[in-house]
Amino acid sequence: MNPTAGLSKSRLLVTVLMLVAGAFMIVPFLWMISTSFQSASEVFSRWLPSKLDWSNHKRIWTGNYNFVPYYMNSLKVSLISTAGAVFLSAFAAYGFARVEFKGRNTLFLVYLSMMMIPPQVIFVPKFIMFNWMNIYNTHWALILPGMFSIFGVFMLRQFFMGVPREITESAFLDGAGHFKIFFRLILPLAKPALATFAIIDFSWHWNDYENALVFLTSPKLYTIPLGLQNFILENNVDYNGMMAASSAAIVPMIAIFLLGQKYIIQGIASSAVKG
């Protein structure tokens, strides 16, 4: 028996199974797009619209729902939080990866253990702290905590540890300090990891529902996840409008992924756990 033939059959089987699994995962997405172009009477009666109805997309922007403020709020929170998280995570990761100090590894393990605490557990302490800081019911209640990412520090630290020490040591011999090495040497080399983390972090903030629900009470501050609640009416659900709004909400995610997709595999592979 030819072992190559058996291997080929197993690969073919795995490929077919993955295609089937991929098809199941993409069905809800296709249904969302289709429903956004259907009339209200067609939502549960057919898969494809009898004709493309653009009125659902028009009314979420110009009608009573006025989706524009939610979109702008989500962009504001997500972009500022992601920019802050990328910079602060890279800064902390460099310290854990390249700066020698007593108890560094122990401190990093303690810091990393915070990932095991469910975020719901600290809602009450955060609520009390935000009230004390007078930022409750403001976007800063979402932005400031979003700038600190344990996952980002872990991911970027692993990437920085993969940078040959000879590079930084030669920079030290030339008289460069940590700040100069970080900004002029490490950050340019870390573009794949930074881009990968930025995409992941942006998606977290863009889709964040729980924090917005707990810390925002004013409708004018609502982000997209909260804005979608407006389509749940008193006696029914406006599925067509909700699907049109959801379709519009994924556009930034798709755009950012397409712009940074070449960095994702390279960044994740380079950030794999070492030693």
DONULO-749388 format. One record per residue (C-alpha): residue number from 0; residue in one letter; x, y, z. Coordinates in pm, 1 decimal, always signed. Example, Ala and Ser with C-alpha at 12.3 -4.5 7.8 and 13.67 -1.06 7.14 Angstrom:
<r 0, "a", <+1230.0, -450.0, +780.0>>
<r 1, "s", <+1367.0, -106.0, +714.0>>
This chain:
<r 0, "m", <+0.0, +0.0, +0.0>>
<r 1, "n", <+129.0, +339.2, -97.1>>
<r 2, "p", <+157.5, +555.5, +220.1>>
<r 3, "t", <+145.0, +869.4, +5.4>>
<r 4, "a", <-199.8, +774.0, -124.0>>
<r 5, "g", <-328.5, +726.2, +230.6>>
<r 6, "l", <-186.3, +1061.3, +333.2>>
<r 7, "s", <-350.0, +1228.7, +33.5>>
<r 8, "k", <-688.1, +1076.8, +121.6>>
<r 9, "s", <-661.2, +1195.3, +481.0>>
<r 10, "r", <-571.8, +1546.6, +366.9>>
<r 11, "l", <-865.4, +1543.4, +125.3>>
<r 12, "l", <-1098.8, +1435.0, +404.4>>
<r 13, "v", <-971.5, +1708.3, +636.3>>
<r 14, "t", <-1010.0, +1965.1, +357.5>>
<r 15, "v", <-1369.0, +1859.0, +290.6>>
<r 16, "l", <-1453.8, +1871.6, +662.5>>
<r 17, "m", <-1301.7, +2218.8, +692.9>>
<r 18, "l", <-1499.3, +2337.7, +389.3>>
<r 19, "v", <-1821.5, +2206.8, +543.1>>
<r 20, "a", <-1741.2, +2372.3, +876.5>>
<r 21, "g", <-1655.4, +2697.2, +696.0>>
<r 22, "a", <-1985.2, +2683.2, +506.7>>
<r 23, "f", <-2180.2, +2645.1, +832.8>>
<r 24, "m", <-1998.5, +2942.8, +985.5>>
<r 25, "i", <-2061.1, +3169.7, +686.4>>
<r 26, "v", <-2435.4, +3092.5, +661.4>>
<r 27, "p", <-2538.9, +3343.7, +936.2>>
<r 28, "f", <-2329.4, +3611.4, +765.6>>
<r 29, "l", <-2496.1, +3546.0, +429.8>>
<r 30, "w", <-2839.4, +3546.8, +594.5>>
<r 31, "m", <-2761.2, +3884.0, +752.7>>
<r 32, "i", <-2667.3, +4036.0, +415.4>>
<r 33, "s", <-2970.1, +3883.8, +243.7>>
<r 34, "t", <-3213.8, +4000.6, +513.9>>
<r 35, "s", <-3083.4, +4356.8, +493.8>>
<r 36, "f", <-3209.8, +4372.9, +133.8>>
<r 37, "q", <-3545.4, +4202.9, +194.6>>
<r 38, "s", <-3886.6, +4342.5, +276.9>>
<r 39, "a", <-4038.5, +4273.4, +619.1>>
<r 40, "s", <-4266.3, +4000.4, +482.5>>
<r 41, "e", <-3973.7, +3803.8, +334.3>>
<r 42, "v", <-3752.5, +3772.1, +642.3>>
<r 43, "f", <-3849.0, +3416.8, +740.6>>
<r 44, "s", <-4012.9, +3306.0, +417.0>>
<r 45, "r", <-3715.9, +3297.3, +179.1>>
<r 46, "w", <-3336.5, +3300.3, +170.4>>
<r 47, "l", <-3286.0, +3544.4, -115.3>>
<r 48, "p", <-3474.8, +3871.7, -162.0>>
<r 49, "s", <-3717.5, +3889.2, -452.1>>
<r 50, "k", <-3551.8, +4221.9, -536.5>>
<r 51, "l", <-3280.0, +4432.6, -378.5>>
<r 52, "d", <-3449.0, +4671.6, -136.9>>
<r 53, "w", <-3207.3, +4949.5, -43.3>>
<r 54, "s", <-3460.4, +5126.5, +179.1>>
<r 55, "n", <-3340.5, +4937.9, +489.3>>
<r 56, "h", <-2987.4, +5068.6, +443.0>>
<r 57, "k", <-3107.9, +5420.9, +372.9>>
<r 58, "r", <-3333.4, +5450.7, +675.6>>
<r 59, "i", <-3070.7, +5346.2, +931.4>>
<r 60, "w", <-2864.9, +5649.8, +827.6>>
<r 61, "t", <-3133.8, +5904.6, +746.8>>
<r 62, "g", <-3445.2, +5771.8, +922.0>>
<r 63, "n", <-3559.2, +5767.6, +1283.1>>
<r 64, "y", <-3280.1, +5533.4, +1393.2>>
<r 65, "n", <-3002.4, +5783.8, +1304.8>>
<r 66, "f", <-2719.6, +5530.3, +1324.1>>
<r 67, "v", <-2446.3, +5787.9, +1251.6>>
<r 68, "p", <-2379.2, +5891.3, +1617.7>>
<r 69, "y", <-2341.1, +5526.3, +1723.8>>
<r 70, "y", <-2096.7, +5469.8, +1439.2>>
<r 71, "m", <-1890.8, +5775.1, +1530.7>>
<r 72, "n", <-1891.0, +5681.7, +1900.1>>
<r 73, "s", <-1766.3, +5331.5, +1821.4>>
<r 74, "l", <-1491.8, +5468.8, +1596.0>>
<r 75, "k", <-1383.6, +5715.8, +1864.5>>
<r 76, "v", <-1370.2, +5457.2, +2143.4>>
<r 77, "s", <-1212.4, +5183.2, +1932.1>>
<r 78, "l", <-943.4, +5394.2, +1762.8>>
<r 79, "i", <-827.7, +5577.6, +2077.6>>
<r 80, "s", <-834.4, +5260.4, +2288.8>>
<r 81, "t", <-645.0, +5060.4, +2028.2>>
<r 82, "a", <-380.9, +5329.1, +1975.4>>
<r 83, "g", <-323.6, +5356.3, +2350.1>>
<r 84, "a", <-321.4, +4979.5, +2400.4>>
<r 85, "v", <-67.3, +4922.9, +2122.5>>
<r 86, "f", <+173.4, +5183.7, +2258.5>>
<r 87, "l", <+141.1, +5096.9, +2628.2>>
<r 88, "s", <+151.0, +4721.9, +2564.9>>
<r 89, "a", <+463.7, +4758.7, +2351.4>>
<r 90, "f", <+626.2, +4976.2, +2618.3>>
<r 91, "a", <+549.2, +4729.5, +2898.3>>
<r 92, "a", <+643.8, +4430.6, +2682.5>>
<r 93, "y", <+983.6, +4582.3, +2610.1>>
<r 94, "g", <+1042.6, +4623.4, +2983.5>>
<r 95, "f", <+957.1, +4260.3, +3053.8>>
<r 96, "a", <+1160.7, +4134.7, +2758.5>>
<r 97, "r", <+1473.2, +4352.0, +2758.6>>
<r 98, "v", <+1512.3, +4539.3, +3088.9>>
<r 99, "e", <+1683.8, +4331.7, +3357.5>>
<r 100, "f", <+1551.9, +4381.8, +3711.6>>
<r 101, "k", <+1502.6, +4161.3, +4015.7>>
<r 102, "g", <+1179.9, +3961.1, +4016.3>>
<r 103, "r", <+1101.1, +4041.7, +3653.0>>
<r 104, "n", <+975.0, +3695.3, +3560.7>>
<r 105, "t", <+776.8, +3659.3, +3883.6>>
<r 106, "l", <+612.6, +3997.4, +3829.3>>
<r 107, "f", <+527.7, +3901.9, +3472.7>>
<r 108, "l", <+364.5, +3575.6, +3586.6>>
<r 109, "v", <+158.9, +3762.5, +3845.9>>
<r 110, "y", <+57.8, +4015.2, +3580.8>>
<r 111, "l", <-28.9, +3736.4, +3338.9>>
<r 112, "s", <-241.3, +3559.0, +3600.0>>
<r 113, "m", <-482.4, +3854.6, +3588.5>>
<r 114, "m", <-608.8, +3713.9, +3257.9>>
<r 115, "m", <-779.4, +3437.0, +3458.0>>
<r 116, "i", <-1006.7, +3686.8, +3637.1>>
<r 117, "p", <-1342.5, +3716.8, +3455.0>>
<r 118, "p", <-1404.8, +4080.8, +3355.8>>
<r 119, "q", <-1755.4, +4065.5, +3507.2>>
<r 120, "v", <-1600.6, +4024.6, +3853.9>>
<r 121, "i", <-1452.0, +4375.0, +3848.0>>
<r 122, "f", <-1757.5, +4560.5, +3714.4>>
<r 123, "v", <-1853.6, +4683.7, +4063.6>>
<r 124, "p", <-1501.0, +4804.9, +4159.9>>
<r 125, "k", <-1473.6, +4976.4, +3821.1>>
<r 126, "f", <-1814.0, +5137.5, +3869.0>>
<r 127, "i", <-1709.4, +5275.9, +4208.3>>
<r 128, "m", <-1374.2, +5396.7, +4072.0>>
<r 129, "f", <-1530.5, +5562.9, +3766.3>>
<r 130, "n", <-1780.7, +5743.4, +3987.7>>
<r 131, "w", <-1492.8, +5867.3, +4204.1>>
<r 132, "m", <-1301.7, +5980.3, +3894.1>>
<r 133, "n", <-1617.8, +6142.3, +3756.0>>
<r 134, "i", <-1591.4, +5959.2, +3424.1>>
<r 135, "y", <-1893.8, +5731.0, +3463.3>>
<r 136, "n", <-2129.6, +5770.7, +3166.9>>
<r 137, "t", <-1850.3, +5907.8, +2949.3>>
<r 138, "h", <-1647.9, +5744.3, +2676.1>>
<r 139, "w", <-1342.1, +5761.1, +2901.0>>
<r 140, "a", <-1497.4, +5481.4, +3107.9>>
<r 141, "l", <-1443.7, +5259.0, +2803.2>>
<r 142, "i", <-1126.0, +5414.8, +2665.1>>
<r 143, "l", <-903.3, +5424.9, +2974.2>>
<r 144, "p", <-944.0, +5057.4, +3075.2>>
<r 145, "g", <-916.9, +4962.9, +2707.2>>
<r 146, "m", <-569.6, +5112.4, +2686.8>>
<r 147, "f", <-432.1, +4842.0, +2915.7>>
<r 148, "s", <-420.2, +4494.5, +2766.1>>
<r 149, "i", <-265.9, +4195.9, +2943.6>>
<r 150, "f", <-292.5, +3992.1, +2625.7>>
<r 151, "g", <-113.2, +4266.4, +2431.3>>
<r 152, "v", <+176.8, +4274.8, +2677.6>>
<r 153, "f", <+208.4, +3895.9, +2663.8>>
<r 154, "m", <+192.3, +3879.2, +2284.2>>
<r 155, "l", <+440.2, +4160.9, +2220.5>>
<r 156, "r", <+678.2, +4038.8, +2492.1>>
<r 157, "q", <+701.0, +3704.5, +2316.6>>
<r 158, "f", <+782.2, +3882.0, +1990.4>>
<r 159, "f", <+1045.7, +4104.5, +2151.3>>
<r 160, "m", <+1210.5, +3801.9, +2308.5>>
<r 161, "g", <+1252.2, +3661.3, +1959.3>>
<r 162, "v", <+1458.2, +3963.0, +1849.8>>
<r 163, "p", <+1827.6, +3864.9, +1870.1>>
<r 164, "r", <+1995.0, +4015.5, +2173.8>>
<r 165, "e", <+2302.8, +4086.6, +1964.6>>
<r 166, "i", <+2108.2, +4367.7, +1793.9>>
<r 167, "t", <+2024.6, +4549.8, +2115.7>>
<r 168, "e", <+2363.7, +4477.4, +2271.2>>
<r 169, "s", <+2541.3, +4633.4, +1975.1>>
<r 170, "a", <+2314.5, +4936.2, +2009.5>>
<r 171, "f", <+2411.6, +4964.2, +2377.5>>
<r 172, "l", <+2778.8, +4955.2, +2279.4>>
<r 173, "d", <+2713.1, +5244.1, +2041.4>>
<r 174, "g", <+2577.9, +5448.9, +2331.1>>
<r 175, "a", <+2203.9, +5405.6, +2274.8>>
<r 176, "g", <+1974.4, +5388.7, +2577.4>>
<r 177, "h", <+1656.0, +5189.5, +2625.9>>
<r 178, "f", <+1429.3, +5463.2, +2492.2>>
<r 179, "k", <+1631.4, +5505.1, +2173.8>>
<r 180, "i", <+1651.7, +5129.6, +2120.1>>
<r 181, "f", <+1278.1, +5092.1, +2178.3>>
<r 182, "f", <+1165.0, +5365.3, +1939.6>>
<r 183, "r", <+1428.8, +5336.1, +1667.4>>
<r 184, "l", <+1512.7, +4966.5, +1669.9>>
<r 185, "i", <+1251.1, +4745.2, +1834.0>>
<r 186, "l", <+932.2, +4914.0, +1712.8>>
<r 187, "p", <+1028.9, +4907.7, +1342.2>>
<r 188, "l", <+1111.8, +4537.9, +1373.7>>
<r 189, "a", <+782.4, +4469.2, +1552.4>>
<r 190, "k", <+548.9, +4601.1, +1281.7>>
<r 191, "p", <+393.3, +4256.1, +1212.1>>
<r 192, "a", <+319.2, +4192.0, +1580.1>>
<r 193, "l", <+195.5, +4547.7, +1637.9>>
<r 194, "a", <-37.4, +4530.0, +1337.4>>
<r 195, "t", <-169.8, +4190.5, +1444.3>>
<r 196, "f", <-240.7, +4306.7, +1797.0>>
<r 197, "a", <-399.3, +4630.2, +1668.6>>
<r 198, "i", <-644.4, +4433.3, +1452.4>>
<r 199, "i", <-736.0, +4197.7, +1737.1>>
<r 200, "d", <-769.8, +4478.8, +1991.2>>
<r 201, "f", <-978.2, +4696.9, +1757.3>>
<r 202, "s", <-1221.8, +4408.7, +1704.0>>
<r 203, "w", <-1257.1, +4366.1, +2082.0>>
<r 204, "h", <-1343.4, +4730.6, +2137.5>>
<r 205, "w", <-1564.1, +4754.2, +1829.6>>
<r 206, "n", <-1777.3, +4459.7, +1946.0>>
<r 207, "d", <-1769.0, +4538.4, +2319.3>>
<r 208, "y", <-2123.9, +4521.1, +2451.1>>
<r 209, "e", <-2094.6, +4451.1, +2824.7>>
<r 210, "n", <-1877.2, +4748.7, +2922.2>>
<r 211, "a", <-2083.2, +4989.0, +2713.3>>
<r 212, "l", <-2403.7, +4851.8, +2867.2>>
<r 213, "v", <-2274.1, +4892.1, +3224.5>>
<r 214, "f", <-2088.5, +5222.7, +3200.6>>
<r 215, "l", <-2294.8, +5421.6, +2948.4>>
<r 216, "t", <-2646.0, +5543.1, +3029.2>>
<r 217, "s", <-2688.9, +5835.6, +2791.7>>
<r 218, "p", <-2825.1, +5734.7, +2447.2>>
<r 219, "k", <-2611.6, +5997.7, +2274.6>>
<r 220, "l", <-2299.7, +5813.1, +2396.5>>
<r 221, "y", <-2411.3, +5468.7, +2281.2>>
<r 222, "t", <-2181.5, +5261.3, +2064.6>>
<r 223, "i", <-2298.6, +5030.8, +1784.6>>
<r 224, "p", <-2366.7, +4722.3, +2005.4>>
<r 225, "l", <-2600.5, +4931.5, +2221.8>>
<r 226, "g", <-2748.4, +5112.6, +1921.8>>
<r 227, "l", <-2864.8, +4780.9, +1778.7>>
<r 228, "q", <-3106.1, +4753.1, +2072.0>>
<r 229, "n", <-3317.7, +5026.5, +1912.9>>
<r 230, "f", <-3434.1, +4776.2, +1653.6>>
<r 231, "i", <-3605.7, +4570.3, +1924.6>>
<r 232, "l", <-3946.0, +4737.3, +1929.7>>
<r 233, "e", <-4224.6, +4702.2, +2184.7>>
<r 234, "n", <-4423.9, +4440.0, +1994.8>>
<r 235, "n", <-4180.1, +4307.8, +1735.8>>
<r 236, "v", <-3822.2, +4319.2, +1609.3>>
<r 237, "d", <-3715.2, +4517.8, +1305.2>>
<r 238, "y", <-3499.1, +4241.5, +1160.2>>
<r 239, "n", <-3444.4, +4419.6, +829.2>>
<r 240, "g", <-3314.9, +4735.1, +993.0>>
<r 241, "m", <-3106.4, +4539.1, +1244.2>>
<r 242, "m", <-2942.3, +4334.8, +968.1>>
<r 243, "a", <-2877.2, +4647.6, +760.3>>
<r 244, "a", <-2713.4, +4814.7, +1061.6>>
<r 245, "s", <-2512.2, +4499.8, +1138.3>>
<r 246, "s", <-2394.8, +4483.5, +777.5>>
<r 247, "a", <-2274.9, +4843.7, +800.2>>
<r 248, "a", <-2109.2, +4772.0, +1135.1>>
<r 249, "i", <-1877.9, +4505.2, +994.6>>
<r 250, "v", <-1738.0, +4728.8, +717.9>>
<r 251, "p", <-1456.1, +4878.2, +935.2>>
<r 252, "m", <-1363.5, +4531.1, +1058.2>>
<r 253, "i", <-1336.6, +4396.7, +704.1>>
<r 254, "a", <-1141.4, +4702.5, +587.9>>
<r 255, "i", <-890.3, +4680.7, +873.3>>
<r 256, "f", <-847.2, +4307.4, +824.1>>
<r 257, "l", <-784.8, +4347.4, +451.0>>
<r 258, "l", <-530.3, +4622.7, +515.8>>
<r 259, "g", <-341.4, +4424.8, +778.3>>
<r 260, "q", <-396.7, +4062.8, +680.3>>
<r 261, "k", <-41.4, +4019.6, +551.9>>
<r 262, "y", <+87.4, +4085.7, +903.6>>
<r 263, "i", <-147.1, +3852.4, +1092.1>>
<r 264, "i", <+11.5, +3513.2, +1024.2>>
<r 265, "q", <+362.6, +3654.9, +1045.4>>
<r 266, "g", <+285.5, +3837.4, +1370.2>>
<r 267, "i", <+118.6, +3542.2, +1541.6>>
<r 268, "a", <+392.3, +3300.5, +1429.4>>
<r 269, "s", <+665.1, +3534.4, +1551.6>>
<r 270, "s", <+487.0, +3582.9, +1885.8>>
<r 271, "a", <+463.7, +3213.8, +1967.6>>
<r 272, "v", <+571.6, +3114.9, +2316.0>>
<r 273, "k", <+946.6, +3074.5, +2342.0>>
<r 274, "g", <+1134.7, +2911.3, +2621.8>>
